[in-house]
Amino acid sequence: MVYILNIETSTKNCSVALAKDGETLVSREIAEMGYSHAEKLHVFIEEILTEANIQFSELDAIAVSQGPGSYTGLRIGVSAAKGLCYALNIPLIAVDTLEILASQISIEKGLIVPMIDARRMEVYAAIFDKNHQKIREIKAEILTVDSFSAWNETIYFVGDSSQKAKIILQKENFIFVENVIYPSAKQMTKKSYTFFTNNRFEDIAYFEPFYLKDFMIS
């Protein structure tokens, strides 16, 4: 049995899930406007371990959402994950945040575009096919009426940028999935288990979140 603690803090959603062999056992998450990650993350971790009757010493790895996303959220999540890995002497696994978001929907044909809100009309976005394979790398891009217009397939947009994006992106092949807003640790569990079985681990000392852009103070 492999127990992996999954941590996702790249957006307003503070999310934690405990998985056994890739299947979620217990999870906690809350999305608040004020970003309560610093207050809630370690509380959630302790709660789910207690509920599952699992000790910290029984964990085999920690998985963290690597970004892009909120600078503060990513720093909190990665710092917690690295601290636990150091203390428990277990490996660190990093999972692509936009892949976590894209994996929340299943489609028979077309493309999936997960978008995380950046600033103003800017988003962090990538493009995935129906099998959740990335076919365009992550970009920080400012949305215009021409964004994604080169693609004729049906495109399903997910993420917390939908409200502002659908004002601009109005092609007939664009569909906004409004009930998929934030990446969740519950969607990390299968991927993190696959990474574990393939020994795809990060260097705990040198791993940094994928910020994509330099930090700017508004």
C-alpha positions in Angstrom: 0.0 0.0 0.0 1.2 3.5 -0.9 -0.1 6.5 1.0 0.4 9.9 -0.7 -0.6 13.2 0.8 -1.6 15.6 -2.0 -1.5 19.4 -1.6 -3.1 21.9 -4.0 -2.8 25.7 -3.1 -2.3 27.4 -6.4 -5.6 29.3 -6.4 -8.1 30.5 -3.8 -8.9 26.8 -3.2 -6.9 25.3 -0.3 -7.2 21.6 -1.0 -5.7 18.5 0.6 -6.3 14.8 -0.2 -4.9 11.6 1.2 -4.8 8.7 -1.3 -4.0 5.0 -1.0 -2.6 3.5 -4.2 -4.0 6.4 -6.2 -7.5 6.4 -4.8 -8.7 9.3 -2.6 -9.5 8.3 0.9 -10.2 11.6 2.6 -10.1 15.2 1.4 -10.6 18.7 2.7 -10.9 21.9 0.7 -12.2 25.5 1.0 -12.1 28.4 -1.5 -12.2 31.8 0.2 -11.6 35.2 -1.3 -9.1 36.1 1.4 -6.7 33.1 0.7 -6.8 31.3 4.0 -4.1 28.8 3.0 -1.7 29.7 5.8 -4.4 29.1 8.5 -6.1 26.1 7.0 -3.5 24.0 5.2 -1.9 22.3 8.2 -5.2 22.0 10.0 -6.6 20.2 7.0 -3.6 17.9 6.8 -4.0 16.9 10.5 -7.7 16.4 10.1 -7.6 14.0 7.1 -4.8 11.9 8.6 -6.8 11.6 11.9 -10.0 10.7 10.0 -8.1 8.1 8.0 -6.4 6.8 11.1 -3.0 7.3 9.4 0.2 8.5 11.1 2.6 10.9 9.4 5.2 8.1 9.6 3.0 5.9 7.3 3.1 8.4 4.4 5.2 7.3 1.5 5.4 10.6 -0.4 4.0 14.2 -0.6 2.7 15.5 -3.8 2.2 19.2 -4.5 0.7 21.2 -7.3 3.7 23.0 -8.9 1.9 25.9 -10.6 1.4 28.2 -12.3 -0.9 30.2 -10.0 -0.9 32.4 -7.0 2.6 33.3 -5.8 1.5 33.2 -2.2 -0.5 30.1 -2.5 2.2 28.2 -4.3 4.8 29.2 -1.8 2.7 28.0 1.1 1.9 24.7 -0.5 5.5 24.0 -1.6 7.0 25.1 1.7 4.6 22.7 3.6 5.3 19.8 1.2 9.1 20.3 1.4 9.0 20.6 5.1 7.1 17.4 5.5 9.4 15.5 3.1 12.5 16.7 5.0 11.0 15.7 8.4 9.7 12.3 7.3 12.5 11.5 4.8 10.1 10.7 2.0 10.1 11.8 -1.7 8.5 15.0 -3.1 6.3 14.7 -6.2 5.2 17.7 -8.3 2.1 17.8 -10.5 1.2 20.3 -13.3 -1.5 22.6 -11.9 -3.2 23.1 -15.3 -3.2 19.3 -15.9 -5.0 18.9 -12.5 -7.6 21.4 -13.6 -8.1 19.9 -17.1 -8.5 16.4 -15.7 -11.7 17.4 -13.9 -13.8 17.0 -17.1 -14.1 14.2 -19.7 -14.9 14.8 -23.3 -15.5 12.6 -26.3 -13.9 15.0 -28.8 -12.5 18.4 -28.9 -9.9 20.2 -26.7 -9.7 21.3 -23.1 -8.2 24.7 -22.1 -7.7 25.1 -18.4 -7.2 28.8 -17.4 -6.0 30.3 -14.1 -6.7 33.9 -13.5 -3.6 36.2 -13.5 -4.1 39.9 -13.7 -6.7 42.0 -15.6 -7.3 40.1 -18.8 -4.3 37.8 -18.5 -4.5 34.1 -17.8 -2.2 31.1 -17.4 -3.4 28.6 -20.0 -2.5 25.4 -21.8 -4.3 23.2 -24.3 -5.0 19.5 -23.7 -6.6 16.9 -26.0 -9.5 14.6 -25.1 -7.1 12.2 -23.5 -5.7 14.9 -21.2 -2.4 15.0 -23.1 -0.9 18.5 -23.3 -0.7 19.6 -26.9 0.3 23.3 -26.3 2.6 24.3 -23.5 1.6 26.7 -20.7 1.6 30.4 -21.5 0.8 33.6 -19.7 -1.3 35.4 -22.2 -3.6 38.4 -22.5 -7.0 37.4 -23.8 -8.2 39.0 -27.0 -11.0 38.2 -29.5 -8.4 36.3 -31.5 -7.3 34.0 -28.6 -7.6 30.3 -29.6 -9.2 31.3 -32.9 -6.7 29.1 -34.8 -8.4 26.0 -33.4 -11.6 24.8 -35.1 -12.4 22.0 -32.7 -14.8 22.4 -29.9 -12.9 23.9 -27.0 -14.0 23.4 -23.4 -12.7 26.2 -21.1 -12.4 25.4 -17.4 -11.0 27.4 -14.5 -11.5 30.6 -12.5 -11.1 32.9 -15.6 -14.4 31.8 -17.3 -16.5 34.8 -16.2 -14.1 37.4 -17.7 -13.0 35.2 -20.6 -16.5 34.5 -22.0 -17.0 38.2 -22.5 -14.3 38.2 -25.1 -14.1 34.6 -26.4 -17.4 34.2 -28.2 -16.7 31.8 -31.1 -19.4 29.2 -31.6 -17.0 26.3 -30.9 -16.1 27.8 -27.4 -17.9 26.2 -24.4 -17.4 27.4 -20.8 -17.7 24.7 -18.2 -18.7 27.0 -15.3 -18.9 24.3 -12.6 -15.1 23.5 -12.9 -13.4 26.5 -11.2 -10.4 25.5 -9.2 -7.8 22.7 -9.3 -8.3 20.2 -6.5 -6.0 17.8 -4.6 -8.6 15.1 -5.3 -7.7 15.2 -9.0 -4.0 14.8 -8.2 -4.1 11.3 -6.7 -3.9 9.1 -9.8 -1.2 11.2 -11.3 0.9 11.4 -8.2 0.6 7.6 -7.7 1.8 7.1 -11.3 4.8 9.4 -10.6 5.5 7.5 -7.4 5.6 4.1 -9.1 7.9 5.5 -11.9 10.2 7.1 -9.3 9.5 10.5 -10.7 10.6 12.6 -7.8 11.8 16.2 -7.3 15.0 17.3 -5.6 13.7 18.6 -2.3 16.5 21.0 -1.7 16.2 22.8 -5.1 12.6 22.4 -6.2 10.8 25.7 -6.7 7.2 26.4 -7.8 6.5 27.1 -11.5 5.6 30.7 -11.2 5.8 31.4 -15.0 6.1 35.1 -14.4 8.3 37.3 -12.1 6.6 38.4 -9.0 5.1 41.9 -9.2 3.7 44.0 -6.4 0.6 45.9 -7.4 
